[in-house]
Amino acid sequence: MKKIEFGLMTFADMAPETAPGKGFNAHQRIQNLLEEIKLADELGVDVFGIGEHHRPDYAVSSPTTVLAAAAVITKNIKLSSAVTVLSSEDPVRVYQQFATVDAISGGRAEIMAGRGSFIESFPLFGFDLNDYNELFDEKLDLLLKINKEEKVSWTGTLRAPIHDLGVYPRALNGELPIWLAAGGTPASAVRAAKLQLPLMLAIIGGMPSQFAPFINLYKKSALENGVKPEDLRVGINNHMFVGEDGEKTADEFFPYYAQMMDRVGRSRGWQPMSREQFEFMRSPEGSLMVGSVEQVVEKIIYEYELFGFTRFFAQASMGFVPHETTMKSIELFATQVIPEVKRRLGMH
């Protein structure tokens, strides 16, 4: 059996700042986030991912800065973006920043590139939303070239060309691992496969079984594009919150989760989340991993049987859940959920 990696990720939600010019909420949230990453590292979690957002309700607009801080206080955990909004970034700077985190951490940096499900960064950095697809394709092409070659010559249509210039510093182990993040459109699966990139799928609603054809398409296309079966890498990401008692945990988590989903959903025309909908998502075949250790273990194994993933990413620090409660959930995930999943899948 292939080794499975277990990771944690967060968007570092926070209450928007109330006092003008005061960054206290972001300060506190980032301090808490560093404690979460340090705990995950100490408890043997394989990877930690941090999202990039440009909104008042998220603390991190610059994942590499936080990952660099985390690199200094951790020893083993891989440090990834989740995701880098590549369309509105410059690939040269993306590579340089992650290669710097790689140097600080001794080779633990990873990039997860995506289009981003929020669009605030486009007007902020002067990009046209009409170029949404072309920007991503072109910048991904450049990033992959920089990752492979020290001296780069490249020409595109939306960014100035580069003529035989070096990009420094270089990754410690030759190349940075680059994952492609997707939300489930078939074109994304095929793109990742053609580029021979590992794929990370976020399942934040509906039934995981709906996504099986998407993952199968990726695997089939990757093999057709020269990826060896033993090199296939697929990641799955779910919302997760673990407690000692399943029902108590659900009761405790529901208000925070509903508040978070409603906050994000307002701009997308989603209906407010009901307890009934929450319980449906929490059901054995739903997407939400909220409950006792046993309930979460069973759901991870269910998804493993569906997808045969090589990396499981739990978004386990979300909404305005109190820091201590989040730390407890992370501890249960690392010390009880992961070992039990490994035991049942015969990974020991």
C-alpha positions in Angstrom: 0.0 0.0 0.0 1.1 3.5 -0.8 2.0 5.7 2.1 -0.8 8.1 3.0 0.1 11.6 4.3 -2.2 13.3 6.8 -2.4 17.0 6.9 -4.2 20.0 8.4 -5.1 23.2 6.7 -6.7 26.5 7.5 -7.8 29.9 6.0 -7.2 31.5 9.4 -10.7 33.0 9.8 -11.0 35.9 12.1 -13.5 38.5 13.2 -12.9 41.6 11.0 -10.9 44.4 12.8 -13.2 46.8 14.6 -10.7 49.6 15.7 -9.4 51.5 12.7 -5.7 51.0 12.1 -5.4 48.3 14.7 -4.3 44.9 13.5 -5.0 43.2 16.8 -7.4 40.5 15.5 -4.9 39.5 12.8 -2.1 39.5 15.3 -3.9 37.2 17.7 -5.2 34.9 15.0 -1.7 34.5 13.5 -0.2 33.8 17.0 -2.8 31.1 17.4 -2.1 29.7 14.0 1.6 29.3 14.8 0.6 27.4 17.9 -1.6 25.1 15.8 1.2 24.4 13.4 3.7 23.8 16.2 1.4 21.4 17.9 0.7 19.5 14.6 4.5 19.2 14.0 5.1 17.9 17.6 2.3 15.3 17.2 3.7 14.0 13.9 1.2 15.4 11.4 2.8 15.3 7.9 1.8 18.6 6.3 0.2 21.9 7.2 -1.4 24.2 4.6 -2.4 27.9 4.8 -4.8 29.7 2.5 -4.4 33.0 0.8 -7.2 35.6 1.0 -7.6 39.3 0.7 -10.7 39.9 2.8 -11.3 41.3 6.3 -12.5 38.0 7.7 -9.2 36.1 7.0 -5.9 36.8 8.6 -3.5 35.6 5.9 -2.9 37.3 2.6 0.7 36.2 2.5 1.0 32.4 3.2 4.7 32.3 2.7 5.3 34.9 5.5 3.5 32.7 8.0 5.0 29.5 6.6 8.5 31.1 7.1 7.7 31.8 10.7 6.3 28.3 11.1 9.5 26.9 9.5 11.6 28.2 12.4 9.4 26.7 15.2 8.9 23.3 13.6 11.1 20.3 12.7 9.5 17.8 10.4 6.1 19.0 9.1 5.8 20.0 5.4 4.7 23.6 4.9 2.3 24.3 2.0 0.0 27.0 0.7 -3.6 26.0 0.4 -3.9 27.7 -2.0 -1.6 30.2 -3.7 -3.9 32.2 -6.0 -1.6 32.0 -8.9 -3.7 33.9 -11.4 -3.1 37.2 -9.5 0.5 36.5 -8.4 3.8 36.7 -10.2 5.2 33.2 -10.7 8.8 34.5 -10.3 8.0 35.9 -6.8 5.9 32.8 -5.9 8.9 30.5 -6.7 11.4 32.8 -4.9 9.3 33.1 -1.8 8.7 29.3 -1.5 12.3 28.5 -2.3 13.2 30.9 0.6 10.8 29.0 2.9 12.4 25.8 1.6 15.8 27.1 2.6 14.6 28.2 6.1 12.8 24.9 6.7 15.5 22.5 5.3 13.4 21.4 2.3 9.9 21.3 3.6 8.1 23.9 1.4 5.4 23.0 -1.0 3.2 25.0 -3.4 -0.5 24.3 -3.9 -1.6 26.4 -6.9 -5.2 27.2 -7.6 -7.4 29.8 -9.2 -8.9 30.6 -5.8 -12.6 30.5 -5.1 -12.6 34.2 -4.1 -11.9 37.0 -6.6 -10.8 39.9 -4.4 -7.2 39.6 -5.5 -8.0 40.4 -9.2 -9.0 44.1 -8.8 -6.6 44.5 -6.0 -3.6 43.6 -8.1 -4.9 45.1 -11.3 -6.0 41.9 -13.2 -9.0 41.6 -15.4 -11.5 38.9 -14.4 -12.2 38.3 -18.1 -8.7 36.8 -18.3 -9.5 34.4 -15.4 -8.6 31.2 -17.3 -5.8 32.5 -19.4 -4.0 34.0 -16.4 -4.0 30.8 -14.6 -2.8 28.7 -17.6 0.0 31.1 -18.5 1.3 31.6 -15.0 1.2 27.9 -14.1 3.2 27.3 -17.3 5.8 29.8 -16.2 5.9 28.6 -12.6 6.5 25.0 -13.7 9.3 26.2 -16.1 11.0 28.1 -13.3 10.8 25.1 -11.0 12.6 22.9 -13.5 15.2 25.4 -15.0 17.5 27.8 -13.2 17.8 30.0 -16.3 14.4 30.8 -17.8 13.3 31.9 -21.3 9.6 32.3 -21.6 7.0 34.3 -23.6 3.3 34.6 -22.9 0.6 37.2 -23.7 -0.5 38.5 -20.3 2.9 38.9 -18.7 6.2 40.4 -19.9 8.6 37.8 -21.5 11.8 36.6 -19.7 14.9 36.1 -21.7 17.5 33.8 -20.3 17.4 35.1 -16.7 18.1 33.2 -13.5 15.6 32.8 -10.7 17.1 32.5 -7.2 17.3 31.1 -4.6 16.8 27.5 -5.8 14.8 24.8 -4.0 17.0 22.7 -1.7 16.1 19.3 -3.3 16.1 20.3 -7.0 12.4 21.1 -7.4 9.6 22.3 -5.1 6.6 20.0 -4.9 3.7 21.7 -6.8 0.1 20.5 -6.3 -2.8 21.6 -8.4 -5.9 22.4 -6.4 -9.4 21.8 -7.9 -13.0 22.1 -7.0 -14.3 19.3 -9.3 -14.5 20.5 -12.9 -13.3 17.8 -15.3 -11.0 20.3 -17.2 -9.0 20.7 -13.9 -8.5 17.0 -13.6 -7.3 16.7 -17.2 -5.0 19.8 -16.8 -3.3 18.3 -13.7 -2.9 15.0 -15.4 -1.4 16.4 -18.6 1.1 18.4 -16.6 1.8 15.3 -14.4 1.0 17.3 -11.3 -0.5 15.8 -8.1 -4.2 16.9 -7.6 -5.9 18.2 -4.5 -9.7 18.1 -4.5 -11.7 20.1 -2.0 -15.0 18.5 -0.9 -16.9 21.1 1.1 -20.5 20.1 0.3 -22.7 17.4 -1.2 -21.7 13.7 -1.2 -18.1 12.6 -1.7 -19.3 9.8 -3.9 -20.3 12.5 -6.5 -16.6 13.2 -7.0 -15.5 9.6 -7.7 -15.8 10.1 -11.5 -13.6 13.2 -11.3 -10.8 11.4 -9.4 -11.1 8.4 -11.8 -10.8 10.8 -14.8 -7.7 12.3 -13.2 -6.1 8.9 -12.6 -6.9 7.6 -16.0 -5.6 10.8 -17.7 -2.5 10.9 -15.6 -1.6 7.3 -16.6 -2.2 8.1 -20.2 0.1 11.1 -19.9 3.0 9.0 -18.6 2.6 9.1 -14.9 3.6 5.8 -13.4 1.0 4.1 -11.2 3.3 4.3 -8.2 3.8 8.0 -8.7 0.0 8.9 -8.8 -0.7 11.4 -6.0 -4.2 12.5 -5.1 -5.3 14.6 -2.2 -8.7 15.0 -0.6 -9.7 17.9 1.6 -12.7 18.0 4.0 -14.0 20.2 6.7 -13.4 18.5 10.0 -13.9 19.0 13.7 -13.2 16.2 16.3 -14.5 15.9 19.8 -14.8 13.3 22.6 -18.5 12.9 22.2 -20.1 12.9 18.7 -23.4 14.7 19.5 -21.9 17.2 22.0 -19.3 18.0 19.4 -21.9 18.6 16.7 -23.9 20.8 19.0 -20.8 22.8 19.9 -19.6 23.2 16.4 -22.8 23.9 14.5 -23.2 27.6 15.4 -19.6 28.4 14.3 -19.9 26.3 11.1 -23.3 27.8 10.1 -21.9 31.3 10.8 -18.9 30.6 8.6 -20.8 29.1 5.7 -23.4 31.8 5.8 -20.7 34.5 5.8 -19.1 33.0 2.7 -22.4 32.0 1.1 -24.0 35.5 1.3 -22.0 36.7 -1.8 -22.7 33.4 -3.6 -26.4 33.2 -3.2 -26.4 30.2 -0.8 -29.3 29.6 1.5 -28.6 30.0 5.2 -27.4 26.7 6.7 -30.0 24.8 8.7 -29.3 22.2 11.4 -31.0 19.7 9.1 -28.6 20.4 6.3 -25.6 20.3 8.7 -26.8 16.8 9.9 -27.2 15.6 6.4 -23.6 16.7 5.6 -22.5 15.0 8.8 -24.2 11.7 7.9 -21.9 8.7 7.1 -21.8 9.4 3.4 -21.8 13.2 3.6 -18.9 15.6 3.2 -18.6 17.0 6.7 -16.3 15.2 9.2 -17.7 16.4 12.5 -18.1 14.2 15.5 -16.3 11.7 17.6 -13.0 10.1 16.8 -14.8 6.9 15.6 -17.2 8.9 13.4 -14.3 10.8 11.7 -12.2 7.6 11.3 -15.0 5.9 9.5 -15.6 8.8 7.2 -11.9 9.0 6.3 -11.8 5.3 5.5 -15.0 5.6 3.5 -13.4 8.3 1.4 -10.2 6.3 1.1 -12.3 3.4 -0.4 -13.9 5.9 -2.8 -10.7 7.7 -4.0 -7.6 5.8 -3.0 -6.0 9.1 -2.0 -2.4 9.5 -1.0 -2.9 12.6 1.1 -5.8 13.5 3.4 -6.1 17.2 4.3 -8.4 18.2 7.1 -9.6 21.8 7.3 -9.7 21.6 11.0 -9.2 25.2 12.1 -12.1 27.3 10.8 -14.8 29.8 11.6 -14.5 31.5 15.0 -14.1 28.4 17.0 -12.2 29.2 20.2 -8.5 28.5 20.0 -8.4 26.0 22.8 -11.2 24.0 21.2 -9.4 24.0 17.9 -6.2 22.8 19.6 -8.1 19.9 21.2 -9.6 18.9 17.9 -6.1 18.9 16.3 -4.7 16.9 19.2 -7.5 14.2 18.8 -6.9 14.1 15.0 -3.2 13.6 15.4 -3.2 11.2 18.4 -6.3 9.2 17.8 -7.8 9.6 14.3 -4.6 9.2 12.3 -3.2 6.2 14.1 -6.6 4.4 14.0 -7.1 5.1 10.2 -3.5 3.8 9.6 -4.2 0.7 11.7 -7.4 -0.1 9.9 -5.8 0.4 6.5 -2.9 -1.9 7.5 -0.3 0.9 7.3 1.7 0.0 10.3 
